[in-house]
Amino acid sequence: MFEYHKITLNIYVERANYKYWESRVDKIILTDIDGVVFDWHTAFVKWMHLQGYSSTGVIHHDAEIHNEFGISLQEATIKREEFNASMACSVLEPMRESQQWIKKLHEEGYHFIAITSLSDKPIAQYYRYLNLEDYFDTDVFVDVRCLPAGAPKIDALSDFEDSGLIYIDDRISNLEDALAVGLNPIMMKHAYNIHYSNKKVHQVANWNDIYKYIQHVYKNANN
């Protein structure tokens, strides 16, 4: 299973700079995982409580999770990487009906490429693949790119520069990077990003909204 994803990753890296992407723009969707496809935050907070930590109740993005627990960035980074490399991270729940609507999009011919700053550790990547395969057919995500925990995604996104592909994320800096390289960004709204406003970044509350927006974008593109 793990080798399978490594092979597909190499295939898509090689093709990224060719016109393949232009001809498949209506069939490839780029997406983040945590906070978009899976509910990482709820699972992490529960895990931290078991570790003896208490949340302030003020929700933050995982890159700023130290503020939610009132601990140092260094300590939070260590705990986040520990969680991401544990079995607890292999059983995350789908986020806002992602299972239902991703399945529907796949049935309509769409495939997904995940770009996730979960971890570059093999065990964490393995658990991520297990989690995805619990909820989605193995050919839904044709590529899963695992970056170091909290790493910027600009280099990974640049592989699809000027393709106009849809990219879904919940982190503002990633969305702005996607916009800068010529992608069509969608922001999954959370308490920690609701203040953000950019007319070029479409905002959604759930996967039903994402589905409707995708239908709208590609219906107009084909007219």
Secondary structure, 3 states (H helix, E strand, C coil): CHHHHHHHHHHHHHHCCCCHHHHCCCCEEEECCECCCECHHHHHHHHHHHCCCCCCCCCCCHHHHHHHHCCCHHHHHHHHHHHHCCHHHHCCCECCCHHHHHHHHHHCCCEEEEEECCCCCHHHHHHHHHHHHHHCCCCCEEEEEECCCCCCCHHHHHCCCCCCCEEEECCHHHHHHHHHCCCEEEEECCCCCCCCCCCCCEEECCHHHHHHHHHHHHHHHCC
